[in-house]
Amino acid sequence: MSEHLDELRGKLDAINIHMLKLLNERAEIAREIGEIKEKQGIPKFDPIREGTMLDELTKLNPGPFKDDAVKHIFKEIFKASLDLQIEDHTLQLLVSRKKQPENTLIDIKGISVGGTSPVLVAGPCSVESYEQLRTVAAALKEAGVKVMRGGAFKPRTSPYDFQGLGIDGLRMLKEVADEYGLATISEIVHPNHIELAEKYIDVIQIGARNMQNFELLKAAGQAKIPVLLKRGIAATLEEFVHAAEYIVVHGNSQVMLIERGIRTYEKWTRNTLDISAVPLLKQETHLPVLVDVTHSTGRKDVYYLLRLF
């Protein structure tokens, strides 16, 4: 009896080894499929394809496993393959938390961003005049805010809206910021202006409408100053993270992310603030994450209430 038991156990061991070999062969094919899907921008999980495979397997099931057991086993195999595809892709990203476990800390004129102390940024949407900037700068200094933002280049939905003062606006921003001892952030919209921006501002902002302006992202990757990247109007978190990767992979590791709200079906606010994006971005990347509560509402009355709470 014991000899027969040992014989059966030996057969099981051999089958286990063979199954392990087949599972790893399947995993390698799943990896290749995942790489192709990534290049083509196709979602890695295909529920229709999974359902078709499960139906086919249950039709061919001779037993003794019941169909439900077969489905359960293969669902776990499919899930493991999907996890492998996602893990492989995440591991290769330079911005990934798995690539760099510790937080990236960015120094902006002595101000540390990405650590345990919160950093506030404020300032006018558009740079309009010296008087305006000095009024704002004085208020920020009095309130203890050390970083001033101001738009010199303003990409607008309508071509008839004010587009900003351009390079003159950058010069004005630098002059007033130096006068009040503030650091500066301003949006750059053209790759050729990156080098110029380094002369006048401390942080380059890439706005929501330019989050996937890949030539601009590449140019920002060659900049010697930090970059503040805003999430696109309808961008997924994966697209957002990949936009940051464009900058880092081209040499600039000083990247900060900012959640500013995304476009949804809601009409009461300008955008819907995706607050759940913040812990997810902190979990998946090592980059500093900021939140813009002004763009996510688009209403002064709501913004002031947010400040109270």
N, C-alpha and C positions, 0 to 999 in steps of 0.2 A: 504493500500500500504506500509506504513512504517513498519507494522508488518511483512509483507512478506520479505521486505528488511532486517530487523533485523534477520529473520529466515535464510535467505541465508548467511548473514554475519556470523552467528553462525556456519553454516555448514563449511564455509571456514576456520574459526578459528580452528574448530575441525580437519579438513583435514591438516591444516598447522602444528598443533601439532603432528599429526600422521606421516606426512612427515618428520618432524624434528627427530622424534624417529627413523624412518627408515634410514634417512641419517646418523645418528650417529652409528646405528648398522652396516651400510655399511662401515663407516669409521674405525670401530674397526676391521672388517674383512680385510680391505685394509692394516691396520697396521700389522696384522699378516702375510699377504702375503709379505709385505715389509721386515719384519724380516727374513722370510724364504729365500727371494731372496738375502738379504745381506749375510747370512751365506753361501749360495751356490755361491756367486759371480755373480749372474745374474743381468743384468741391470734392474732398477726399472721401466723404461718406456718401454712398449712393444707395438709398433704401430700396429702390426698385430693383437694382442689381442684386442686392442681398436677398430680397424676397424671392426672386427668380431662382437663385442658387439653392435656397432652402427648400423650395417646392420641388426642384429637380432631385435633390438628395432624398427627400422623403418618398418620392415616387420609386426610387431605386433601392429603398431600404428593405433588405430581406429579413431583418430581425436578427437576434432576439430583442435588440433595443427597440422601444416604441418610438413612434415618429416624434413625439414631444421631447424625448431624451436626445434624439439625433439633432433636432433643432437647437436644443440648449447647448450641446457640445460644440456645434459648428458656429453658433452665435458667439461663443467665447473665443473661438479661433479667429473669427472675423474681427472681433473687438481688439484682440491682441495685435492683429495685423494693422488695424487702423491706428492703434496707439503707437506702434512702431513707426509708421509713416509720419505721424505728428512729431514724435520724439526726435526722429532723425532730422526733420526739417528745423525744429526749434534749436537743437544742439548746434547747428552750423551758423546760427545767427550770432554776430558779435554783440548785439544788444541783449542777448538772452541772459536771464538770471542763471541758467545752467552753465553758460560760458564763463560768467563772472559772478560769483555768489555775493560779493560785497557791493554795497551801493556806490555808484559813481558820485563823487563830490566835485562840484564845479565852483571855482572861485571867480567872482565878479567884483573886481576892485576891493578885495578884502571881505566880500560877503559870500558866505558858504551856502550853496544851494544843493539840496539833496541829503542833508543831515537831519538831525532831530529838531532843529529850530526852524519854525515856519518863516517864509520870506514873502513879504507883500510887494506887489508891483502895481503901480497906478500911474495915471496920466491921461492926457487928451487923446481921443481917437485920431484926430488930425492936428498936425502942427499948423497953426494959422498965423501967429505973430509972436514977437518977443514979449509983448505985454501978457499975452495969454500964457506963454510958457513960464514966465517969471511968477505969475500969480499962482500957477499950479505948483511950481517947484517950491515956493515959499510954504505953501500949505502942506506939501509932502514932508518937507524937512521938519516942520513944526510937529507933525504927527508921527515922526520917527520912521517914515517910509524912505528907504534908501535907494530904491530903483524906480526910475521914471520911464514910462513908455510913451511914445508919441509917433504917430504915423506921418512919414514924409512922402512915401509912395502909397497911394490908396487905390487898390483895384476895386472897382465898384461894379455892381450889377448893371447899372445904366451908364452908357458912355457919356451922358450929359451931366452926371454928378461930378462933384469936386474930386479930382484925382490926386490931390496933395501938391506940396511945393517942391517935391523932388530933392535934388542935391542941396538946394538952399535950405530946405527944411532940416536936413541932416546937420548942416553947419549951425543953424540956429539952436538945434537940440543940444549939440555938443557945447556950445558957448554958454548956454544957460545952466546946463548940468554941471559944468566945471565951476561956474560961479557959485552954485549952491552945494557942491560936493556930492552930487548924485551920480549913480551909474545909469546907463541908458540902454533902452531896447527900441529898435525900430525895424519895420518890415522892409525887406528887399525883394523886388519882384523880377529882376533881370540878372542873369549870371554875370554879366559884365560889370555889375555894380558891387559885387562882393568885395573886391579889393579896395574899392573906394570907401565902402562902408567901414572897413577896418580902421580907417583914419578918423572917423567921426563918432562911431558908437561902440558900445562895449559888448552888445549881444545882437546878433542877427536874428530877426524873426522871419519865419516862413509861414505865411498865413494859410487859412483853411482852403482857399481857392487854389493855392499853389502846392498843396501837400503832395501832389503827384506830378509836379513839374520836375521831371527827372533830371533835366539838364541843370536846373537851379539847385536841386539836391546834390548833384555831383560837384557843382562849383562850391557849395557851402561845405562840402567835405574837404575842400582844400583850404578853407579859411583857417585863420590862426586864432579866432575868437569863438566863444560859445554860440550855439544855435538854439533858438527856441522854436520848436516845430508844433504847429497847431493841427489838431485833428480835422480832417476834411468834413465838409457839410454832410455827406452821406457815406463816410468811410467806415469800413469795419475795423475792428481793433487789429486784425491781422494786416490789413492794408496800411494802417497807421504805423505799426511796428516795422513793417518792411520799408516804409518811407524813411524812418529813422536809420534803418540799416544802410540805405543808400548813402547817407552822410557819413556814418561811421566807417563803412568799408572803403571810402575814399580818403580816409586819413584823419578825420576830425571826430574824436571821441567825446567832445564836450557838447553833448546834445541833451536838451530838456524837452519833455513832452508836455503838452497842455490840452486838457479836455475843455472844450468850449461850447459843447452842445451840438447835437446833430438834428437834421431835418426829419420830422416825423409827421403823422397825420394831425397832431395837435396844432390848433390855430390861435390859442390864447397867448402863446409866447412865441418869440422869434425862433427859438430852437428849444429842444428838450435836452436838459443837462443829463448826460448818462453818468450818474455818479458812481455806478457800479464799475465803470471803466477804470476808475482810479485804483482800487485795490487789485484789480486784474493786471493792470499795467505794472504796478509795483511788484506783483508776484511773478510775472513773466519776464520783466526786464530789470536791469539794474540802474536805469536812468531816472533822474529826478522827474516828478510829475506835479504839474501845477493845475489849478482849476480857474477858469474864467467865468465868473458868475454874471458878468454884464452881458456878454454875447448870448448867453443861454436864456436870458429873459427878454432883452430888448425893450424893457419897460422900466422907467425910473421908479415908479411906485413899487413894483415888485422887488427891484434891486435894493431899495432902502429897507424894505421889510426883511430881505435876506440878511442884510447887515445887522439888523436888530436881533435876529435869531442866531 
